[in-house]
Amino acid sequence: MRFSPTGDRRRIVALVALGCVAIGSAAGLATGLVSCAPAASPQARPLSTAEAQRLATMRMTNFQQARVGVRATIGDPGAEVRLIGRVDWSRALAYLSVSGPGAGERRGLLQAAPGVLATRPADTAPDDGTPTGTGAVGTVRPADGSAPGTPTGNAVSTAPPDVPPADGWRIERFTASGPDTGPVESFLALLFAIAHDRADAADLIERSESRWLGRDRAGGATVDVLLGPAVPPQPKPTGTDAPSTPAAPGTGTAAPAGTAAPSGTARSAPPPAAAPSGTPGTSAGPSGTAAPRAGTPTPGGSPGGAPAGDGSASAGVDTPRTGGAATTGPAGGPTSARPAETSLAAMGGAVRYWLDGDARLHRFEALLAGNRPVNAHLDRADDAGITAIDALGGRPVEPRAVTAEEADLLSRMRQRNRALGGGKVTFALPTVPTANLRGTGLVDWRNTVAYVAVGDLDKPGETALIRADRTGPAIRVAPQRVTADRQPPVPPPTDRSWTHVDWRQRGDAQGALDVDVLLTELLALGTGARDDAAALRRSAIRLRTDRVDDTAVTVFEVGRPGQAGAARPGQGRLRYWVDSSGALRRLELRTRTGAFAQLDVDPGRVAYVRPVPRA
């Protein structure tokens, strides 16, 4: 498609200027996570008490073992999708290569957390369906030792590289079911649903339609084949006839729902002059900053609280309302009957589980959305860890309270940034509606100005310029030769194509926009004020050590005053990467997608970016 300078290039401006829209509600709540499983064998019988208890323990066993290899085929021969890699249930993280004739745009590499999908398309689409151009290595054989491509129907595939590529990843939200849900998304939802930090209710499973189907061999062990629920069954609330709802399995993550403003965002921030000190970005903002209306950030307001949603973990699983009675339509006529409380349809659907005597799962089968069959094998001997990409949190964190020395370092961060003057910045920001923004520019902390060129990774011809200061951003379509991977022109264009917006007029129903939170927090971190080290001892968390290029840093998370407990340690919205001198080297923001944005700072002197004309 030919690029239109007068049309297409304005879409990126609309994206950063007009903000984000809420993600639509997940569709298909009445259909469950999976369809009915293949017909039970003639010898099927109800579960014994011991079998029900073992099946009830399966999810907790998966969660406790944490990491296994995964090899799956989705769909019918000739149109199948093949996935191979690993899942770490304790981190709610999957890393897979995707191939096969049915893979389509999903061919390549993926990493996923519940509700969040990162994909890196393969460079080419080979005839045999195996991924290339992604650095994939290794041939994987079934866990039972049989040759690849034997009765399981899985052809030879390549595992993803141990260290994922650093660039080229696209971030999007996904739901378990709905008209736009693909086979890969359905499989991921089921993969996350079969792990939980608690055992299922064995008595409910025993009373349900779960069945013993027979014996088999898998993973070198004799196993029972059991028909059971896709999601944990939930008891009906006591003293009510309201139908029960299968709970989405807890997975140890706190990815935002993507549809509500993260708690602790600037939508609820007080005027900068009244903001308390003690955390980066929460003390008084630059002079002259007006108090924001609800839903708008200012450079003095620092979101440091929990992601959006109710604070509970979510596996991104759409679960059905259940019960036994027919519902009533708007006109009083009956609609479709809800499934009985003991039916597997009321528990997300039916899945065949190959379970050994220690409640370890070796294989599972189901029919996904659109009646696509999935056959998955788990290699329980493959317990290697997963290296998460930056957008999904990077290396594992080990949260702990900061020491007195670390609190002192944090308390001086804004003073140190101000002394440095500013620096060049680059950032990657996934946001909604689905866009993967990239930006390059500078921050001038002494004059409280950020100036960046911004573009969408998938729309290289569309670039915008943003000059943000204490009053708000000025935005315009970039000149033809300006791209998001290079420094924007200094001085900026002097024509009257700029659109000026007051910070108080920004935001939407969910609060501050991701790009606004990132830029205002960046500006706030150079005000020159020193924060309260004693307060930081109470609110700051050390997550881990890391590196930005060749610079060693410590990664911190800082809670907002008055919001203790709003987010578990390691699940806050903002992360600060600070070097040994106290200078900021990276700022991370958990965006509405549930993934992280990264903004890197290369400290140094920068040119003064003068104010731009008003229209």
C-alpha positions in Angstrom: 0.0 0.0 0.0 1.4 3.4 -1.0 2.1 5.8 1.9 0.1 9.0 1.9 1.9 12.0 3.5 -1.4 13.8 4.0 -3.3 10.9 5.4 -1.4 8.0 6.8 1.2 10.0 8.6 -1.4 11.8 10.7 -2.6 8.5 12.3 0.4 8.4 14.6 -0.3 12.0 15.6 -3.9 11.0 16.4 -2.6 8.1 18.5 -0.4 10.2 20.7 -2.6 13.2 20.7 -6.0 11.8 21.2 -5.1 8.9 23.5 -6.2 5.3 23.9 -9.6 3.6 23.9 -10.6 0.9 26.3 -10.2 -2.7 25.2 -13.6 -4.3 24.4 -15.1 -6.8 26.8 -13.9 -10.3 26.4 -16.4 -12.2 24.2 -17.7 -15.7 24.5 -18.2 -15.8 28.3 -20.9 -18.4 27.9 -18.8 -20.7 25.7 -16.1 -21.6 28.2 -12.4 -21.8 27.6 -12.6 -25.0 25.5 -15.3 -26.9 23.7 -16.5 -30.3 24.7 -13.6 -32.8 24.7 -13.6 -35.7 22.2 -16.2 -38.4 23.0 -15.4 -40.5 26.1 -14.4 -44.1 25.5 -16.9 -46.8 26.2 -15.1 -47.9 29.4 -15.4 -44.4 30.9 -16.6 -44.3 34.5 -17.0 -41.7 37.3 -13.8 -40.7 39.2 -13.0 -42.5 42.4 -12.4 -40.3 45.4 -8.6 -40.9 45.1 -8.7 -40.0 41.4 -10.7 -36.8 42.1 -8.2 -35.8 44.7 -5.3 -36.4 42.3 -6.9 -34.4 39.6 -7.7 -31.6 42.1 -4.0 -31.5 43.0 -2.8 -31.3 39.3 -2.8 -27.5 39.0 -1.0 -27.0 42.2 1.6 -29.6 41.2 2.2 -27.8 38.0 2.6 -24.5 39.8 5.0 -26.0 42.3 7.2 -27.7 39.7 7.1 -24.4 37.9 8.9 -25.1 34.6 8.3 -27.8 31.9 9.0 -28.2 28.2 6.0 -27.9 25.9 5.3 -29.4 22.5 1.8 -28.9 21.0 -0.1 -29.3 17.8 -3.2 -27.3 17.1 -5.6 -28.1 14.3 -6.0 -30.8 11.7 -3.1 -32.2 9.5 -2.3 -29.9 6.7 -3.5 -26.8 8.5 -1.9 -27.4 11.9 0.0 -24.9 14.1 3.0 -26.3 15.9 4.4 -24.8 19.1 7.5 -25.8 21.0 9.3 -24.3 24.0 8.7 -23.9 27.7 6.3 -22.6 30.3 7.2 -21.3 33.7 4.0 -21.4 35.7 5.5 -19.8 38.8 6.2 -16.7 36.7 3.2 -17.1 34.5 5.4 -16.9 31.5 5.6 -19.0 28.3 8.3 -18.9 25.5 7.5 -20.8 22.3 8.4 -21.0 18.7 5.4 -21.1 16.3 5.4 -22.9 13.0 3.3 -25.1 10.7 1.1 -24.4 7.7 -1.6 -22.9 9.9 0.6 -20.5 11.8 0.0 -17.5 9.5 1.1 -14.2 11.0 2.0 -16.0 14.3 4.9 -17.8 12.7 8.1 -17.0 14.6 8.7 -16.5 18.3 6.3 -15.6 21.1 6.5 -14.9 24.8 3.3 -14.6 26.7 1.9 -13.8 30.2 -1.8 -14.1 31.0 -3.6 -11.7 28.7 -0.4 -10.3 27.2 1.2 -11.6 24.0 4.6 -10.6 22.6 5.4 -11.9 19.1 8.4 -11.7 16.9 7.6 -12.7 13.3 9.9 -15.0 11.5 12.0 -13.4 8.7 10.8 -16.0 6.2 7.9 -18.5 5.8 9.5 -21.8 4.8 7.5 -24.4 3.0 7.9 -27.0 5.7 6.4 -24.6 8.3 9.4 -24.5 10.6 10.6 -21.1 11.8 13.7 -19.5 10.4 15.4 -16.2 10.8 14.8 -16.2 14.6 17.9 -18.0 15.8 16.0 -21.1 16.8 18.2 -24.0 17.6 17.8 -27.6 18.6 15.6 -30.5 17.6 13.1 -31.6 20.2 11.8 -35.2 20.6 8.7 -36.3 22.5 9.2 -36.8 26.2 8.5 -40.5 25.8 11.6 -41.0 23.6 9.8 -41.7 20.4 11.0 -40.2 17.2 9.5 -36.9 16.1 6.6 -37.2 13.7 5.4 -40.6 15.1 1.8 -41.2 16.1 1.5 -37.9 18.0 1.5 -36.2 14.6 4.2 -33.7 15.5 6.8 -33.1 12.9 10.4 -32.0 13.7 10.3 -28.5 15.0 12.9 -26.1 16.5 12.9 -24.7 20.0 13.3 -21.0 20.5 16.8 -19.7 21.3 17.7 -19.7 25.0 18.4 -15.9 24.9 15.5 -14.2 23.0 16.3 -11.5 20.4 16.3 -8.1 22.0 14.4 -6.3 19.3 11.5 -6.7 16.8 8.8 -7.7 19.4 5.2 -6.7 19.0 3.0 -6.5 22.1 -0.8 -7.0 22.2 -3.5 -8.0 24.6 -5.3 -11.3 24.1 -8.4 -13.0 25.5 -9.3 -16.7 25.8 -12.3 -16.6 23.6 -14.2 -14.4 21.2 -14.7 -13.9 17.5 -11.1 -12.6 17.0 -9.4 -15.2 19.2 -7.0 -17.4 17.2 -5.8 -20.9 18.0 -2.5 -19.8 19.5 -4.3 -17.4 22.0 -6.8 -20.1 22.9 -3.9 -22.5 23.6 -2.0 -20.0 25.7 -5.1 -19.4 27.8 -5.5 -23.1 28.5 -1.8 -23.5 29.2 -1.9 -20.9 31.9 -5.2 -22.2 33.3 -3.8 -25.6 34.1 -1.6 -24.2 36.9 -2.7 -22.7 40.2 -1.1 -22.0 43.5 -3.9 -23.9 45.3 -5.6 -27.3 44.8 -9.0 -27.5 43.2 -12.1 -28.5 45.2 -11.8 -32.3 45.0 -15.4 -32.8 46.2 -16.8 -30.7 43.3 -14.6 -32.6 40.8 -15.9 -35.9 42.1 -19.5 -34.8 41.7 -18.9 -33.3 38.3 -19.0 -34.9 34.8 -15.3 -35.7 35.2 -14.5 -39.3 34.1 -11.8 -41.9 34.2 -11.1 -42.9 30.5 -8.4 -45.5 30.7 -4.7 -46.1 31.1 -1.8 -45.1 28.8 1.9 -44.4 28.7 3.3 -40.9 28.7 6.7 -39.4 29.7 8.0 -42.9 30.3 5.3 -43.6 33.0 2.0 -45.4 33.2 -0.7 -42.8 33.5 -4.4 -42.4 34.0 -6.4 -40.6 31.3 -8.9 -38.4 33.0 -11.6 -36.1 31.6 -11.7 -33.0 33.7 -12.4 -29.3 33.9 -10.4 -26.6 32.1 -10.6 -24.2 35.0 -11.0 -24.9 38.7 -14.6 -25.5 39.8 -16.0 -23.1 42.3 -18.8 -23.7 44.9 -22.0 -21.8 44.6 -22.1 -18.9 47.1 -23.7 -20.0 50.4 -27.3 -18.9 50.8 -27.9 -17.8 47.2 -29.2 -19.2 44.1 -26.8 -17.2 42.0 -24.8 -19.4 39.6 -21.2 -20.0 40.4 -18.4 -18.7 38.2 -15.2 -20.7 37.7 -12.4 -18.5 38.9 -9.6 -17.6 36.6 -6.6 -19.5 38.0 -4.1 -17.5 40.0 -0.8 -17.4 38.3 1.4 -15.2 40.4 1.2 -12.2 38.0 -0.6 -8.9 38.3 -0.9 -7.9 34.6 -3.2 -4.9 34.3 -6.6 -5.6 32.9 -5.9 -3.0 30.2 -9.3 -1.4 30.5 -9.1 0.6 33.7 -6.6 3.2 34.9 -3.9 1.8 37.0 -4.3 2.8 40.6 -1.8 5.4 41.6 -1.8 7.1 38.3 -1.8 10.9 38.1 -5.6 10.9 37.6 -5.8 11.0 41.4 -2.7 13.1 42.0 -3.0 16.3 44.2 -1.8 19.6 42.8 2.0 19.4 42.5 2.5 22.1 45.1 0.8 19.9 47.7 2.3 16.6 46.6 4.3 14.9 49.4 8.0 14.3 49.1 9.6 10.9 49.8 9.3 9.2 46.5 10.7 10.0 43.0 8.2 12.1 41.2 5.8 12.8 44.0 7.2 16.1 45.4 6.4 19.5 44.1 6.4 19.7 40.4 8.1 22.4 38.3 6.9 25.9 39.2 4.0 27.1 37.2 2.5 23.6 36.8 -1.3 24.0 37.2 -3.2 21.5 39.3 -4.5 18.7 37.0 -8.1 17.6 36.5 -8.8 14.0 37.3 -7.4 11.8 34.6 -4.5 14.0 33.7 -0.8 13.9 34.7 1.6 16.6 35.5 5.3 16.4 35.7 5.1 16.5 39.5 2.7 13.5 39.9 4.2 10.1 40.1 2.2 6.9 39.6 3.8 4.2 41.7 0.9 2.0 42.6 -0.7 -1.2 41.4 -1.7 -2.0 37.8 -5.2 -1.7 36.7 -7.8 -4.2 37.7 -8.8 -5.6 41.1 -5.3 -6.5 42.1 -5.8 -10.2 41.8 -3.9 -12.4 39.4 -5.6 -13.4 36.2 -4.9 -16.0 33.7 -6.7 -14.2 30.9 -9.3 -17.0 30.9 -12.9 -16.2 29.9 -15.0 -18.3 32.2 -18.8 -18.9 31.8 -21.6 -18.0 34.1 -23.1 -21.3 35.3 -26.1 -22.8 36.9 -28.9 -25.1 36.0 -31.9 -22.9 35.2 -32.8 -21.2 32.0 -32.2 -17.4 31.9 -34.8 -14.8 31.0 -34.3 -12.5 28.0 -35.1 -8.8 28.0 -38.7 -9.4 26.8 -39.4 -12.1 29.4 -38.9 -15.0 27.1 -36.4 -17.8 27.9 -32.9 -17.7 26.5 -30.5 -20.6 26.3 -30.2 -22.7 29.5 -27.1 -22.3 31.6 -25.1 -25.5 32.1 -25.7 -27.5 35.2 -23.3 -26.7 38.1 -21.8 -30.2 37.9 -21.2 -30.1 34.1 -17.8 -29.6 32.7 -19.3 -26.8 30.5 -19.8 -24.9 33.8 -16.0 -25.3 34.5 -14.6 -23.8 31.3 -15.0 -27.0 29.2 -13.7 -30.5 29.2 -10.0 -31.5 28.8 -8.4 -34.9 28.7 -5.4 -35.1 31.1 -2.7 -37.8 31.1 -1.9 -37.8 34.9 0.6 -40.0 36.7 0.3 -41.3 40.3 2.0 -38.2 41.7 -0.5 -35.8 40.0 2.1 -34.8 37.4 0.6 -33.9 34.0 2.3 -35.3 31.0 -0.1 -34.6 28.2 -3.5 -33.0 27.5 -6.0 -32.8 24.7 -9.0 -30.5 24.2 -11.0 -28.8 21.5 -10.2 -25.1 21.5 -12.4 -22.2 20.2 -13.7 -23.0 16.7 -13.5 -26.8 17.5 -9.7 -26.8 16.8 -8.1 -29.9 18.4 -5.0 -29.4 20.5 -2.6 -32.2 21.5 0.1 -31.1 23.9 2.9 -33.0 25.5 4.8 -31.8 28.6 8.5 -32.6 29.1 8.8 -32.6 32.9 12.5 -33.2 32.8 13.0 -29.9 30.9 13.1 -27.4 33.8 15.4 -24.8 32.3 14.4 -21.2 33.1 13.0 -18.7 30.7 14.7 -15.4 29.9 11.8 -12.9 29.6 12.1 -10.0 27.1 12.2 -6.5 28.6 8.6 -5.9 27.8 7.6 -8.8 30.0 9.7 -7.8 32.9 13.2 -9.1 32.0 15.2 -11.1 34.5 13.4 -12.5 37.6 13.2 -10.1 40.5 14.0 -10.8 44.1 12.2 -8.0 46.0 13.5 -6.8 49.3 13.4 -3.6 51.3 16.0 -1.0 50.5 19.0 -0.5 52.7 19.9 2.8 54.2 22.5 3.3 51.6 20.1 2.5 48.8 17.5 4.8 50.2 20.1 7.6 50.3 21.0 6.9 46.7 17.4 7.1 45.6 16.8 10.3 47.6 19.5 12.0 45.6 18.4 10.8 42.1 16.6 13.9 41.0 19.5 16.1 42.3 21.9 14.0 40.3 19.8 14.1 37.2 19.5 17.9 37.4 23.2 18.3 37.8 23.8 16.2 34.7 21.5 18.5 32.8 19.7 15.9 30.7 20.5 13.4 28.1 19.5 11.6 24.9 16.6 9.2 25.3 15.2 6.2 23.4 12.0 4.4 24.3 9.8 1.5 23.4 6.2 1.8 24.5 3.4 -0.8 23.9 0.0 0.7 24.3 -3.7 0.3 23.4 -5.3 0.4 20.9 -2.6 -2.0 19.7 0.4 0.0 18.9 4.1 -0.5 19.5 5.6 3.0 19.7 9.3 3.7 19.4 10.8 7.1 20.1 14.1 8.9 20.1 15.0 12.4 21.4 16.2 14.2 24.5 15.4 15.4 28.0 16.5 18.7 29.3 16.0 18.6 33.0 17.3 22.1 33.6 14.5 23.6 31.4 11.9 20.8 32.1 11.6 19.9 28.4 11.3 16.6 26.6 11.5 16.5 22.8 11.0 13.2 20.9 10.2 11.8 17.5 7.7 9.0 17.9 6.5 6.3 15.5 4.7 2.9 15.4 7.0 -0.1 14.8 4.5 -1.4 12.1 4.0 2.0 10.4 7.5 3.2 9.6 6.3 6.1 7.5 4.2 7.7 10.2 6.2 9.8 12.7 5.2 12.6 15.1 7.2 15.2 17.0 6.3 15.9 20.6 7.8 18.7 22.7 6.6 18.4 26.3 7.1 20.8 29.1 5.5 21.7 32.4 2.3 23.0 30.8 1.7 20.1 28.3 2.7 18.6 25.0 2.9 20.2 21.6 2.4 17.7 18.8 2.7 17.7 15.0 3.3 15.5 12.1 7.1 15.1 11.6 8.7 16.5 8.4 9.1 13.9 5.7 12.7 12.8 6.4 12.3 12.6 10.2 12.1 9.0 11.6 11.5 7.7 15.1 14.9 6.0 15.3 16.9 9.2 14.9 17.2 12.4 16.9 14.5 14.9 16.0 15.6 18.2 14.3 16.9 20.9 16.6 15.7 23.6 16.5 12.2 22.2 16.0 10.1 23.3 13.0 8.9 26.8 13.3 5.7 26.7 11.3 2.3 26.7 12.9 1.5 23.0 12.5 1.9 22.3 16.2 -1.1 21.4 18.3 -0.7 22.5 22.0 -2.6 20.6 24.7 -2.7 21.5 28.4 -1.9 18.5 30.7 -5.3 19.2 32.3 -7.1 18.4 29.1 -5.3 15.1 28.5 -6.4 11.6 29.5 -9.5 9.6 28.9 -12.0 7.6 31.0 -9.2 5.3 32.2 -7.0 8.2 33.3 -3.6 9.3 32.1 -2.4 8.0 28.8 0.7 5.8 28.8 2.8 8.2 26.8 1.8 11.0 29.1 2.8 9.1 32.2 6.1 8.2 30.7 7.0 11.8 29.7 5.7 13.5 32.8 7.5 11.1 35.1 10.7 11.6 33.1 10.4 15.4 33.6 9.6 15.0 37.3 12.8 13.1 37.9 15.0 16.2 37.2 13.4 18.8 39.4 16.5 19.0 41.6 14.7 18.4 44.9 16.0 15.8 47.3 13.6 13.2 48.5 13.1 12.0 52.1 15.4 9.0 52.6 13.5 7.9 55.7 10.3 7.7 53.7 12.0 5.8 50.9 13.1 3.2 53.5 9.4 2.5 54.0 8.2 2.7 50.4 11.0 1.6 48.1 11.8 -1.9 47.0 15.0 -3.2 45.5 14.1 -5.6 42.7 17.5 -6.7 41.3 20.8 -5.6 39.8 21.1 -5.3 36.0 22.9 -3.5 33.2 22.0 -0.8 30.7 24.6 -1.2 28.0 27.9 -1.3 29.9 26.6 0.4 33.0 25.7 -1.5 36.2 22.5 -0.4 37.8 20.1 -1.3 40.6 16.4 -1.6 39.7 14.0 -0.1 42.2 10.3 0.1 42.6 8.8 3.0 44.7 5.3 2.9 46.1 3.2 6.1 46.3 2.5 7.4 49.8 -0.9 6.4 51.1 -1.1 3.4 48.8 0.7 0.7 50.9 -0.4 -2.7 49.8 -1.8 -1.5 46.5 0.7 -3.6 44.6 2.7 -6.6 45.7 6.5 -6.1 45.7 7.6 -6.4 42.1 4.2 -5.7 40.7 4.2 -1.9 40.8 3.7 0.3 37.8 7.0 2.1 37.7 10.6 0.9 37.9 13.7 3.1 38.2 17.1 1.8 37.0 19.7 3.9 38.9 23.5 3.8 38.5 26.0 4.0 41.3 26.2 7.8 41.1 22.4 8.1 41.6 21.6 8.9 37.9 18.6 7.5 36.2 19.6 5.2 33.3 16.2 3.6 32.5 12.6 4.3 33.4 10.1 1.4 33.1 6.3 1.8 33.0 3.8 -1.0 33.1 1.4 0.1 30.4 -2.3 -0.6 29.8 -1.3 -3.6 27.7 0.1 -5.2 30.9 3.6 -5.1 29.4 6.5 -2.7 30.3 7.7 0.4 28.4 11.4 1.2 28.6 12.9 4.6 28.3 16.7 4.7 28.4 18.7 7.8 29.3 22.2 8.5 28.0 23.2 11.4 30.4 25.0 14.4 29.0 24.6 17.9 27.7 21.8 18.5 25.3 20.8 21.4 23.0 18.1 23.8 24.2 14.8 23.2 22.5 13.0 26.5 22.3 9.2 26.7 22.6 7.3 26.0 19.4 4.7 28.4 17.7 1.1 28.1 18.5 -1.4 27.7 15.7 
